[in-house]
């Protein structure tokens, strides 16, 4: 089924700018923008129900460079990101910088002439959610990385202290690298963000577009899979008895996140 005509879209277009109390766009310009993003083979009523037309209207007006539209984007979608950015560990100055960088990324062309990121917004989901995901990804590059104290090793604390460093530190690090290679891409990325970069579950939910409880389940499953793979790799690489490997892994389990953070490969797969 072809995309609808301007005449068919005219009532919806008239309603789309209502929330902004402004008519920033020529109806034909916005109609073309909508038809380019029309859900495949959708009937008129179905397509209109799937699209967030008022958000799509604001996005197109921003891409056209309308200053009032950009100000509305800042007020309604960018500034509300501040609490989320704060929860990810950004300070006030970093949040200010992230706000400005987010606004620049979404409304201005890239350094090589790439279209603004906002051009990728297709209206099949709220603009607020799209901005949250974009802000989360930006914040992950903006926030300072948490690094362990110089010279720290996972054998310095807790249940790992009694292990012989020369015997087990290197095999354990190698086992972790091998275990990570056996996990799926999503599991590796989740573990890196959660354990190494210390991103909170709520922010991870925003980034992966799922509920926080789903992130918790994914992480529990990924950690269990990682522990099992480390166990298997340690047994294969050291040649020690299964009982001794289990003893090592029990110590590793006792400080799982500390050990994983300190042993995480600098270029994990």
Secondary structure by P-SEA (a helix, b strand, c coil): ccccccccaaaaaaacccccccccccaaaaaaaaaaaccccccaaaaaaacaaaaaaaaaaaaaccaaaaaaaaacccccaaaaaaaacccaaaaaaaaaaaaaaaccccccccccccccccccccaaaaaaaaaaaaaaaccbbbbcccccccccccccccccccccaaaaaaaaaaaaaaccaaaaaaaaacccccccaaaaaaaacccaaaaaaaaaaaaaaaaaaaaaaaaacccccaaaaaaaaaaaaaaaaaaaaaacccccc
